[in-house]
Amino acid sequence: MKKLLSLIALFCLAVSPVHAALEFTVSGGDVGAKPIAVVPFATPADINFDVAGIVEADLVRSGLFDALPRTDMLEKPTAVNQIDYRNWRTLNRENLVLGSLSRSPQGGVAVRFFLMDVYRGQQMIGFDMPAVGPEQLRVVSHQIADLIYEKLTGQKGYFNTQISYVTAAGYGLARRFQLIVADADGYNPRTIASSKEPLMSPAWSPDGKKLAYVGYERGRSAIYVHTLASGELRKFVAEKGINGAPVWSPDGSKMVVTLSFETNPDLYIIDIASGQRRRLTDHYAIDTEAAFSPDGGSLAFTSDRGGSAQVYVMPAAGGEPKRVTFQGKQNLRPRYSPDGKSLAVVNNEGGRYSIGLVDLQTGSLRVLTDGPLDESPSFAPNGGVIIYATTGSGSAELGTVTVDGRVHQRLRQPGEVREPAWGPYGR
């Protein structure tokens, strides 16, 4: 039992409540950032919403864009024929975003926007977004930012996605845990589950419609599945002992979990519809924290079968595991990149827990963060960014890092925030 606790203690730390947007701070994005200007969109007087402000904030938070402050703009065109490109060249802007909002005949709000190449004086993108209700303008703003991001970087945007995380507040008998779902920029947080006992390991279904997580009732763990649209809650697994670390198969038909009701903690694969299960590992060591490869053919997981916690890969149908991490004292909590070429892990070197990236072809590991206690990595669906939990200066918060390690962010709130998981596309 002491061996088990030492392996999983890193992922059982206390967490804290969030009821407002997370506060982002970006560092390391100055060098090589693309100079851009996002002009305020023309907006009817009865619509109080700044689409351009959200688009700009999304792009700046990525760390890949340097946006011109509105106070420095020499003009504020809202249509292509109003642009004087000399003004934007003087300000060393490579790209310009402009647009307008209008009432549609059906009563919704339509948004038109353009992305312009300043030096060529050419349109790169021009879109009329489908009309939506005013409450959906934030989603439309993220969609616009995604389109701009993809055009200028060649990589699919991730702003119109969601994240989940766990918080906790209070002490002793007053302590309460919450599972939160929010937009990728931290806005629109809503509570999915609330409990006086710990909530852990949120895992998104591939279609983004459900969350699996670990909850406790009178000290006993169980794995639950929450349907986001309806609020339906299903107790999926509740065996004696450990019920932990759920992960969905890429097609959403199965789940791999860690159970200990037979002997030691091992991996089991369970059919979602029928509940039929099959044991995948059978070892005296601890096998946990599984992750499916994007094609569903392989499983990466944490095991101390070699004497210390390291990452192993095995066929998802079962078979002999192969160790894939060798750098550092420990490597834990593997998560596949969307292209299946690498694994994000928690790397322990000299007592510092950092987020690392393992190249599955070469076996090399590159450390992306400084620690001292970073955990729970989760890829954005485009594969370019990793969200994780971090502890420093006495507080626990979320962080993100680009896979090249260049751009770092902190997502702060009063108190502590833990166990992030980035949702899929398809919202």
C-alpha positions, 0 to 999 in steps of 0.5 A: 500500500505504501508503494501504491501511495508513493506512486499516485500521491502526485495526483491527489493534491488538494485543489480550489474553486473557480467561479470566474474566468481564469486570468492568463499571463503569457511569457516567451512569445515575443521572439518570432511573434507575427505582428497583427492588428485586429481593428474593432468591428463595426457594431450596432448600437444595441449590441454590446459585444466586442468580437474583435477584442475576443479574437485579439485575446485568443491570438495573443494568448497563443503566444504566436501573435503580437497585436497592435494596441488600439490606441496606436492605430492610425485608422480603424477601417471596418470594410476593405475599401476603407483600408490605407495600407500605408498606415499599417506598413508604417506600423510594421503590421503584416496582417490586418483583421477587420469586420462588422456585425449586423442584425439578420432578418431572422433576428440573429446577429451576423458577423463578417470579417476579413484577414488582409495581407498588408504588404501585398494589399490582398485579402487572405480570408473573407467570411460571412459567419452564420447568424446566431443569437447574441449569447453565441457571439463568444463562440463565433469570436473563437471560430473567427480566431481559429480560422485566422490562426489556421491560415497564418500558422498552417495549424488548426486552431483550438480556441473554440474548444473546452477544458475541464479541471477540478477545484476545492475550497474550505478546510476540514468538514467544510471542504468542497470539491468541484469539477468545472467545464469552461471555454478554452479561454477560461470563460463560461465556467460551469460546475459539473459535479460538487462533492465533500469528497475528492473528484479526480481524473476527468476524461473527455469522451471523443465526441466531447459530449460526456466526461468520465471522472473519479468520485468518492462516496463515504471514502469509496471510489467509483468511476462516473460518466456525466452527460453534459447536455442532459446532466445524466450521471451514471455510476460506471464502475464501483468495485472494491478497492481502487477505481481510477484513471478512466480513459476513453477509446478513440471511437468512444465504445470502450474505456480503460480503467485501473482496478485493484479488486482482484489483486494489484492495480491493473488495467481493465478494458470495459465495453461502454454499452454492455459493461463487459470487461477484460483484464489487460495487465496482470503483474505484481507491480502497479499499472495505471494512468493509461492513454490510448494512441489516436488510432486505438491500437496502443496503450501507454501507461505508468508502471513501477514494474521496473523498480520505479514509475516509468511509461510503457506501451502495449497493444490495446488488445493486450500483449507484452508491454515495452518500456519507452522512458529512460531519462529521469528518476520517474516518468508518469501520466503519459498522454499521446499527442493527436498525431501519435508521434509523441507522449507528454509525461510528468518527468521527475529529475532530482525531485523536480516534476516537470512536463516532458515530451517523449519522441516515440521514434527516437525515444528522446525526452525533452523537458518543456517546463521548470517544475518544481511540481507540474502534473496532469498534462493534456494536449490541445486537440491541435497538438500544438499546446499542452495544458497542465497543473503546476504548483509554485510560490505556494499556490496551485494553478494551471499552465500551458506550454507550446510543444516547442517549449517556447511559449508559456502561460499561467491560468490563475485564480484565487486558491488552487486549480488541478487535474486539467483535461482539454476537450476535443474538437466538435463542440 
